[in-house]
């Protein structure tokens, strides 16, 4: 699959696909004529999953590198990876608490209407 088709599948611009390729988050196979993205679907789903959670591209690259290292038998659970994950957990928990407070405020306003 050429870049045009791959970008359409994920509703992304070709520049985004090229960027992910340039930072080694996507690893298309090189043919004589073009880069073939057929084997990149799992990588793209990985990127989108972590982007949806609010991770930066740099953080996603670190997480992917760590997972690849562990899959090859290396114990690459560095403090940097732990810090990235713990920071994201803290951020999500903070957002949940803020949203719960907003919900409670809305319930109070509804009660005030009665």
DRENTORKOL-3810 file (N, C-alpha, C; in nm, 4 decimals):
REM DRENTORKOL-3810
@n.u->0.0850; n.v->-0.1172; n.w->0.0000; ca.u->0.0000; ca.v->0.0000; ca.w->0.0000; c.u->0.0897; c.v->0.1238; c.w->0.0000
@n.u->0.0595; n.v->0.2115; n.w->-0.0919; ca.u->0.1345; ca.v->0.3362; ca.w->-0.1000; c.u->0.0864; c.v->0.4325; c.w->0.0075
@n.u->0.1628; n.v->0.5390; n.w->0.0261; ca.u->0.1348; ca.v->0.6358; ca.w->0.1323; c.u->-0.0044; c.v->0.6981; c.w->0.1181
@n.u->-0.0487; n.v->0.7232; n.w->-0.0064; ca.u->-0.1811; ca.v->0.7847; ca.w->-0.0257; c.u->-0.2907; c.v->0.6978; c.w->0.0342
@n.u->-0.2898; n.v->0.5711; n.w->0.0017; ca.u->-0.3908; ca.v->0.4790; ca.w->0.0524; c.u->-0.3824; c.v->0.4615; c.w->0.2023
@n.u->-0.2606; n.v->0.4515; n.w->0.2531; ca.u->-0.2400; ca.v->0.4345; ca.w->0.3969; c.u->-0.2920; c.v->0.5561; c.w->0.4730
@n.u->-0.2632; n.v->0.6746; n.w->0.4222; ca.u->-0.3102; ca.v->0.7975; ca.w->0.4861; c.u->-0.4628; c.v->0.8037; c.w->0.4857
@n.u->-0.5252; n.v->0.7595; n.w->0.3783; ca.u->-0.6714; ca.v->0.7601; ca.w->0.3702; c.u->-0.7334; c.v->0.6638; c.w->0.4707
@n.u->-0.6729; n.v->0.5474; n.w->0.4881; ca.u->-0.7257; ca.v->0.4485; ca.w->0.5829; c.u->-0.7377; c.v->0.5094; c.w->0.7215
@n.u->-0.6402; n.v->0.5905; n.w->0.7607; ca.u->-0.6364; ca.v->0.6467; ca.w->0.8959; c.u->-0.6791; c.v->0.7929; c.w->0.9011
@n.u->-0.7274; n.v->0.8446; n.w->0.7898; ca.u->-0.7735; ca.v->0.9826; ca.w->0.7805; c.u->-0.6662; c.v->1.0807; c.w->0.8300
@n.u->-0.5451; n.v->1.0602; n.w->0.7788; ca.u->-0.4320; ca.v->1.1453; ca.w->0.8141; c.u->-0.3732; c.v->1.2067; c.w->0.6882
@n.u->-0.2977; n.v->1.3127; n.w->0.7066; ca.u->-0.2265; ca.v->1.3730; ca.w->0.5944; c.u->-0.0987; c.v->1.2941; c.w->0.5682
@n.u->-0.0555; n.v->1.2976; n.w->0.4438; ca.u->0.0689; ca.v->1.2292; ca.w->0.4077; c.u->0.1866; c.v->1.2851; c.w->0.4861
@n.u->0.1826; n.v->1.4146; n.w->0.5189; ca.u->0.2929; ca.v->1.4733; ca.w->0.5956; c.u->0.3046; c.v->1.4076; c.w->0.7329
@n.u->0.1918; n.v->1.3715; n.w->0.7936; ca.u->0.1952; ca.v->1.3026; ca.w->0.9238; c.u->0.2576; c.v->1.1646; c.w->0.9077
@n.u->0.2183; n.v->1.0933; n.w->0.8033; ca.u->0.2745; ca.v->0.9598; ca.w->0.7780; c.u->0.4248; c.v->0.9704; c.w->0.7534
@n.u->0.4649; n.v->1.0682; n.w->0.6754; ca.u->0.6080; ca.v->1.0872; ca.w->0.6489; c.u->0.6837; c.v->1.1198; c.w->0.7779
@n.u->0.6214; n.v->1.2017; n.w->0.8638; ca.u->0.6867; ca.v->1.2366; ca.w->0.9897; c.u->0.7026; c.v->1.1129; c.w->1.0777
@n.u->0.5966; n.v->1.0338; n.w->1.0928; ca.u->0.6048; ca.v->0.9119; ca.w->1.1741; c.u->0.7108; c.v->0.8168; c.w->1.1185
@n.u->0.7235; n.v->0.8145; n.w->0.9866; ca.u->0.8263; ca.v->0.7312; ca.w->0.9235; c.u->0.9653; c.v->0.7870; c.w->0.9538
@n.u->0.9793; n.v->0.9191; n.w->0.9495; ca.u->1.1109; ca.v->0.9809; ca.w->0.9709; c.u->1.1615; c.v->0.9621; c.w->1.1145
@n.u->1.0689; n.v->0.9480; n.w->1.2102; ca.u->1.1102; ca.v->0.9273; ca.w->1.3499; c.u->1.1029; c.v->0.7792; c.w->1.3885
@n.u->1.0930; n.v->0.6934; n.w->1.2875; ca.u->1.0962; ca.v->0.5473; ca.w->1.3029; c.u->0.9793; c.v->0.4887; c.w->1.3821
@n.u->0.8663; n.v->0.5588; n.w->1.3836; ca.u->0.7470; ca.v->0.4993; ca.w->1.4431; c.u->0.6762; c.v->0.4093; c.w->1.3431
@n.u->0.6925; n.v->0.4407; n.w->1.2162; ca.u->0.6444; ca.v->0.3548; ca.w->1.1078; c.u->0.7643; c.v->0.3065; c.w->1.0295
@n.u->0.7625; n.v->0.1794; n.w->0.9942; ca.u->0.8751; ca.v->0.1210; ca.w->0.9216; c.u->0.8259; c.v->0.0504; c.w->0.7957
@n.u->0.7934; n.v->0.1295; n.w->0.6923; ca.u->0.7457; ca.v->0.0680; ca.w->0.5677; c.u->0.8589; c.v->-0.0057; c.w->0.4967
@n.u->0.8193; n.v->-0.1030; n.w->0.4174; ca.u->0.9168; ca.v->-0.1761; ca.w->0.3360; c.u->0.9459; c.v->-0.0933; c.w->0.2116
@n.u->1.0729; n.v->-0.0869; n.w->0.1754; ca.u->1.1133; ca.v->-0.0105; ca.w->0.0584; c.u->1.1151; c.v->-0.1010; c.w->-0.0642
@n.u->1.0438; n.v->-0.0572; n.w->-0.1682; ca.u->1.0504; ca.v->-0.1276; ca.w->-0.2965; c.u->1.1310; c.v->-0.0403; c.w->-0.3913
@n.u->1.1473; n.v->-0.0867; n.w->-0.5128; ca.u->1.2207; ca.v->-0.0075; ca.w->-0.6110; c.u->1.1472; c.v->0.1215; c.w->-0.6456
@n.u->1.0144; n.v->0.1200; n.w->-0.6310; ca.u->0.9343; ca.v->0.2326; ca.w->-0.6757; c.u->0.8817; c.v->0.3207; c.w->-0.5629
@n.u->0.8511; n.v->0.2629; n.w->-0.4478; ca.u->0.7863; ca.v->0.3393; ca.w->-0.3414; c.u->0.8014; c.v->0.2674; c.w->-0.2081
@n.u->0.7581; n.v->0.3351; n.w->-0.0994; ca.u->0.7528; ca.v->0.2727; ca.w->0.0316; c.u->0.6191; c.v->0.2013; c.w->0.0442
@n.u->0.6224; n.v->0.0772; n.w->0.0894; ca.u->0.5025; ca.v->-0.0046; ca.w->0.1035; c.u->0.4626; c.v->-0.0084; c.w->0.2510
@n.u->0.3448; n.v->0.0445; n.w->0.2801; ca.u->0.2973; ca.v->0.0563; ca.w->0.4181; c.u->0.2068; c.v->-0.0595; c.w->0.4618
@n.u->0.1990; n.v->-0.1666; n.w->0.3832; ca.u->0.1108; ca.v->-0.2787; ca.w->0.4173; c.u->0.1370; c.v->-0.3352; c.w->0.5567
@n.u->0.2612; n.v->-0.3420; n.w->0.5967; ca.u->0.2962; ca.v->-0.4034; ca.w->0.7257; c.u->0.2956; c.v->-0.3033; c.w->0.8409
@n.u->0.2448; n.v->-0.1836; n.w->0.8182; ca.u->0.2520; ca.v->-0.0772; ca.w->0.9194; c.u->0.1223; c.v->-0.0538; c.w->0.9964
@n.u->0.0224; n.v->-0.1348; n.w->0.9727; ca.u->-0.1072; ca.v->-0.1095; ca.w->1.0371; c.u->-0.1001; c.v->-0.1212; c.w->1.1890
@n.u->-0.0313; n.v->-0.2234; n.w->1.2397; ca.u->-0.0198; ca.v->-0.2368; ca.w->1.3854; c.u->0.0558; c.v->-0.1186; c.w->1.4456
@n.u->0.1616; n.v->-0.0753; n.w->1.3777; ca.u->0.2375; ca.v->0.0407; ca.w->1.4251; c.u->0.1499; c.v->0.1656; c.w->1.4276
@n.u->0.0683; n.v->0.1846; n.w->1.3237; ca.u->-0.0171; ca.v->0.3024; ca.w->1.3172; c.u->-0.1230; c.v->0.2979; c.w->1.4266
@n.u->-0.1797; n.v->0.1813; n.w->1.4510; ca.u->-0.2787; ca.v->0.1676; ca.w->1.5579; c.u->-0.2154; c.v->0.1981; c.w->1.6937
@n.u->-0.0912; n.v->0.1568; n.w->1.7116; ca.u->-0.0159; ca.v->0.1851; ca.w->1.8346; c.u->-0.0008; c.v->0.3364; c.w->1.8525
@n.u->0.0420; n.v->0.4035; n.w->1.7468; ca.u->0.0603; ca.v->0.5492; ca.w->1.7509; c.u->-0.0712; c.v->0.6180; c.w->1.7869
@n.u->-0.1788; n.v->0.5816; n.w->1.7178; ca.u->-0.3081; ca.v->0.6464; ca.w->1.7396; c.u->-0.3617; c.v->0.6196; c.w->1.8798
@n.u->-0.3408; n.v->0.4993; n.w->1.9296; ca.u->-0.3853; ca.v->0.4656; ca.w->2.0648; c.u->-0.3206; c.v->0.5573; c.w->2.1680
@n.u->-0.1890; n.v->0.5719; n.w->2.1579; ca.u->-0.1184; ca.v->0.6536; ca.w->2.2557; c.u->-0.1388; c.v->0.8032; c.w->2.2328
@n.u->-0.1579; n.v->0.8442; n.w->2.1077; ca.u->-0.1911; ca.v->0.9852; ca.w->2.0821; c.u->-0.3258; c.v->1.0185; c.w->2.1444
@n.u->-0.4212; n.v->0.9262; n.w->2.1333; ca.u->-0.5535; ca.v->0.9483; ca.w->2.1930; c.u->-0.5454; c.v->0.9619; c.w->2.3446
@n.u->-0.4455; n.v->0.9000; n.w->2.4054; ca.u->-0.4266; ca.v->0.9117; ca.w->2.5501; c.u->-0.3515; c.v->1.0387; c.w->2.5869
@n.u->-0.3051; n.v->1.1131; n.w->2.4869; ca.u->-0.2389; ca.v->1.2400; ca.w->2.5132; c.u->-0.0874; c.v->1.2344; c.w->2.5167
@n.u->-0.0294; n.v->1.1232; n.w->2.4759; ca.u->0.1171; ca.v->1.1138; ca.w->2.4717; c.u->0.1699; c.v->1.1906; c.w->2.3517
@n.u->0.2866; n.v->1.2512; n.w->2.3679; ca.u->0.3527; ca.v->1.3197; ca.w->2.2568; c.u->0.4195; c.v->1.2154; c.w->2.1666
@n.u->0.4563; n.v->1.2575; n.w->2.0469; ca.u->0.5252; ca.v->1.1673; ca.w->1.9545; c.u->0.6578; c.v->1.1209; c.w->2.0150
@n.u->0.7292; n.v->1.2107; n.w->2.0809; ca.u->0.8557; ca.v->1.1716; ca.w->2.1451; c.u->0.8324; c.v->1.0662; c.w->2.2526
@n.u->0.7265; n.v->1.0843; n.w->2.3311; ca.u->0.6950; ca.v->0.9863; ca.w->2.4353; c.u->0.6549; c.v->0.8520; c.w->2.3744
@n.u->0.5776; n.v->0.8563; n.w->2.2666; ca.u->0.5372; ca.v->0.7331; ca.w->2.1989; c.u->0.6602; c.v->0.6599; c.w->2.1463
@n.u->0.7553; n.v->0.7333; n.w->2.0918; ca.u->0.8787; ca.v->0.6716; ca.w->2.0412; c.u->0.9546; c.v->0.6024; c.w->2.1540
@n.u->0.9613; n.v->0.6653; n.w->2.2697; ca.u->1.0307; ca.v->0.6054; ca.w->2.3840; c.u->0.9575; c.v->0.4793; c.w->2.4305
@n.u->0.8250; n.v->0.4865; n.w->2.4382; ca.u->0.7469; ca.v->0.3702; ca.w->2.4802; c.u->0.7627; c.v->0.2543; c.w->2.3818
@n.u->0.7582; n.v->0.2862; n.w->2.2530; ca.u->0.7727; ca.v->0.1819; ca.w->2.1506; c.u->0.9113; c.v->0.1193; c.w->2.1570
@n.u->1.0126; n.v->0.2007; n.w->2.1730; ca.u->1.1499; ca.v->0.1495; ca.w->2.1841; c.u->1.1616; c.v->0.0571; c.w->2.3042
@n.u->1.1015; n.v->0.0955; n.w->2.4141; ca.u->1.1048; ca.v->0.0142; ca.w->2.5348; c.u->1.0359; c.v->-0.1197; c.w->2.5128
@n.u->0.9182; n.v->-0.1175; n.w->2.4511; ca.u->0.8459; ca.v->-0.2421; ca.w->2.4248; c.u->0.9224; c.v->-0.3319; c.w->2.3288
@n.u->0.9829; n.v->-0.2730; n.w->2.2264; ca.u->1.0624; ca.v->-0.3519; ca.w->2.1323; c.u->1.1822; c.v->-0.4161; c.w->2.2017
@n.u->1.2460; n.v->-0.3427; n.w->2.2901; ca.u->1.3613; ca.v->-0.3956; ca.w->2.3634; c.u->1.3201; c.v->-0.5107; c.w->2.4541
@n.u->1.2062; n.v->-0.4946; n.w->2.5232; ca.u->1.1589; ca.v->-0.6005; ca.w->2.6120; c.u->1.1199; c.v->-0.7248; c.w->2.5331
@n.u->1.0630; n.v->-0.7065; n.w->2.4129; ca.u->1.0251; ca.v->-0.8189; ca.w->2.3278; c.u->1.1474; c.v->-0.8973; c.w->2.2814
@n.u->1.2614; n.v->-0.8297; n.w->2.2755; ca.u->1.3854; ca.v->-0.8949; ca.w->2.2345; c.u->1.4634; c.v->-0.9476; c.w->2.3539
@n.u->1.4024; n.v->-0.9460; n.w->2.4718; ca.u->1.4665; ca.v->-1.0020; ca.w->2.5901; c.u->1.5435; c.v->-0.9036; c.w->2.6746
@n.u->1.5496; n.v->-0.7792; n.w->2.6322; ca.u->1.6203; ca.v->-0.6784; ca.w->2.7099; c.u->1.5285; c.v->-0.6251; c.w->2.8191
@n.u->1.5842; n.v->-0.5969; n.w->2.9352; ca.u->1.5061; ca.v->-0.5427; ca.w->3.0459; c.u->1.5183; c.v->-0.3900; c.w->3.0444
@n.u->1.4535; n.v->-0.3284; n.w->2.9453; ca.u->1.4643; ca.v->-0.1846; ca.w->2.9237; c.u->1.3437; c.v->-0.1140; c.w->2.9858
@n.u->1.3278; n.v->-0.1283; n.w->3.1165; ca.u->1.2197; ca.v->-0.0567; ca.w->3.1862; c.u->1.2854; c.v->0.0576; c.w->3.2605
@n.u->1.3298; n.v->0.1546; n.w->3.1854; ca.u->1.4080; ca.v->0.2631; ca.w->3.2421; c.u->1.3233; c.v->0.3565; c.w->3.3271
@n.u->1.3919; n.v->0.4363; n.w->3.4050; ca.u->1.3243; ca.v->0.5372; ca.w->3.4868; c.u->1.2518; c.v->0.6387; c.w->3.3988
@n.u->1.3058; n.v->0.6647; n.w->3.2807; ca.u->1.2409; ca.v->0.7585; ca.w->3.1896; c.u->1.1036; c.v->0.7062; c.w->3.1473
@n.u->1.0953; n.v->0.5775; n.w->3.1154; ca.u->0.9677; ca.v->0.5175; ca.w->3.0763; c.u->0.8718; c.v->0.5193; c.w->3.1942
@n.u->0.9200; n.v->0.4827; n.w->3.3113; ca.u->0.8351; ca.v->0.4864; ca.w->3.4313; c.u->0.7825; c.v->0.6281; c.w->3.4571
@n.u->0.8686; n.v->0.7260; n.w->3.4405; ca.u->0.8286; ca.v->0.8650; ca.w->3.4641; c.u->0.7215; c.v->0.9086; c.w->3.3636
@n.u->0.7387; n.v->0.8717; n.w->3.2385; ca.u->0.6400; ca.v->0.9064; ca.w->3.1356; c.u->0.5046; c.v->0.8451; c.w->3.1706
@n.u->0.5053; n.v->0.7180; n.w->3.2060; ca.u->0.3798; ca.v->0.6500; ca.w->3.2386; c.u->0.3164; c.v->0.7053; c.w->3.3658
@n.u->0.3977; n.v->0.7285; n.w->3.4673; ca.u->0.3438; ca.v->0.7843; ca.w->3.5915; c.u->0.2893; c.v->0.9255; c.w->3.5722
@n.u->0.3569; n.v->1.0063; n.w->3.4917; ca.u->0.3076; ca.v->1.1413; ca.w->3.4624; c.u->0.1724; c.v->1.1357; c.w->3.3920
@n.u->0.1580; n.v->1.0431; n.w->3.2978; ca.u->0.0312; ca.v->1.0316; ca.w->3.2257; c.u->-0.0793; c.v->0.9837; c.w->3.3192
@n.u->-0.0486; n.v->0.8890; n.w->3.4070; ca.u->-0.1475; ca.v->0.8430; ca.w->3.5052; c.u->-0.1927; c.v->0.9595; c.w->3.5918
@n.u->-0.0984; n.v->1.0386; n.w->3.6410; ca.u->-0.1316; ca.v->1.1545; ca.w->3.7248; c.u->-0.2206; c.v->1.2523; c.w->3.6478
@n.u->-0.1856; n.v->1.2788; n.w->3.5230; ca.u->-0.2630; ca.v->1.3715; ca.w->3.4405; c.u->-0.4065; c.v->1.3204; c.w->3.4210
@n.u->-0.4221; n.v->1.1930; n.w->3.3904; ca.u->-0.5553; ca.v->1.1359; ca.w->3.3694; c.u->-0.6358; c.v->1.1387; c.w->3.4988
@n.u->-0.5720; n.v->1.1013; n.w->3.6101; ca.u->-0.6426; ca.v->1.1042; ca.w->3.7388; c.u->-0.6867; c.v->1.2454; c.w->3.7761
@n.u->-0.6023; n.v->1.3429; n.w->3.7484; ca.u->-0.6376; ca.v->1.4825; ca.w->3.7746; c.u->-0.7567; c.v->1.5253; c.w->3.6896
@n.u->-0.7550; n.v->1.4866; n.w->3.5629; ca.u->-0.8666; ca.v->1.5199; ca.w->3.4741; c.u->-0.9960; c.v->1.4551; c.w->3.5222
@n.u->-0.9878; n.v->1.3310; n.w->3.5691; ca.u->-1.1062; ca.v->1.2622; ca.w->3.6203; c.u->-1.1618; c.v->1.3357; c.w->3.7420
@n.u->-1.0754; n.v->1.3736; n.w->3.8335; ca.u->-1.1204; ca.v->1.4467; ca.w->3.9528; c.u->-1.1857; c.v->1.5786; c.w->3.9154
@n.u->-1.1272; n.v->1.6498; n.w->3.8208; ca.u->-1.1853; ca.v->1.7771; ca.w->3.7765; c.u->-1.3224; c.v->1.7562; c.w->3.7133
@n.u->-1.3355; n.v->1.6533; n.w->3.6327; ca.u->-1.4644; ca.v->1.6260; ca.w->3.5681; c.u->-1.5684; c.v->1.5818; c.w->3.6697
@n.u->-1.5268; n.v->1.5036; n.w->3.7686; ca.u->-1.6204; ca.v->1.4639; ca.w->3.8742; c.u->-1.6698; c.v->1.5856; c.w->3.9513
@n.u->-1.5823; n.v->1.6806; n.w->3.9761; ca.u->-1.6217; ca.v->1.8040; ca.w->4.0450; c.u->-1.7205; c.v->1.8835; c.w->3.9597
@n.u->-1.6985; n.v->1.8861; n.w->3.8298; ca.u->-1.7894; ca.v->1.9561; ca.w->3.7401; c.u->-1.9272; c.v->1.8888; c.w->3.7397
@n.u->-1.9287; n.v->1.7569; n.w->3.7398; ca.u->-2.0559; ca.v->1.6832; ca.w->3.7433; c.u->-2.1315; c.v->1.7142; c.w->3.8718
@n.u->-2.0621; n.v->1.7125; n.w->3.9835; ca.u->-2.1266; ca.v->1.7442; ca.w->4.1110; c.u->-2.1827; c.v->1.8859; c.w->4.1112
@n.u->-2.1088; n.v->1.9783; n.w->4.0531; ca.u->-2.1566; ca.v->2.1161; ca.w->4.0434; c.u->-2.2846; c.v->2.1227; c.w->3.9610
@n.u->-2.2890; n.v->2.0497; n.w->3.8519; ca.u->-2.4091; ca.v->2.0498; ca.w->3.7676; c.u->-2.5282; c.v->1.9886; c.w->3.8412
@n.u->-2.5046; n.v->1.8804; n.w->3.9161; ca.u->-2.6131; ca.v->1.8215; ca.w->3.9956; c.u->-2.6661; c.v->1.9219; c.w->4.0982
@n.u->-2.5758; n.v->1.9953; n.w->4.1625; ca.u->-2.6188; ca.v->2.0973; ca.w->4.2595; c.u->-2.7044; c.v->2.2046; c.w->4.1916
@n.u->-2.6649; n.v->2.2429; n.w->4.0727; ca.u->-2.7424; ca.v->2.3452; ca.w->4.0005; c.u->-2.8807; c.v->2.2928; c.w->3.9648
@n.u->-2.8895; n.v->2.1635; n.w->3.9302; ca.u->-3.0196; ca.v->2.1033; ca.w->3.9003; c.u->-3.1050; c.v->2.1037; c.w->4.0251
@n.u->-3.0455; n.v->2.0661; n.w->4.1382; ca.u->-3.1198; ca.v->2.0656; ca.w->4.2642; c.u->-3.1690; c.v->2.2051; c.w->4.3004
@n.u->-3.0896; n.v->2.3057; n.w->4.2715; ca.u->-3.1282; ca.v->2.4437; ca.w->4.3013; c.u->-3.2488; c.v->2.4873; c.w->4.2187
@n.u->-3.2712; n.v->2.4224; n.w->4.1065; ca.u->-3.3853; ca.v->2.4566; ca.w->4.0214; c.u->-3.5173; c.v->2.4077; c.w->4.0810
@n.u->-3.5111; n.v->2.3102; n.w->4.1709; ca.u->-3.6335; ca.v->2.2517; ca.w->4.2282; c.u->-3.6899; c.v->2.3361; c.w->4.3370
END
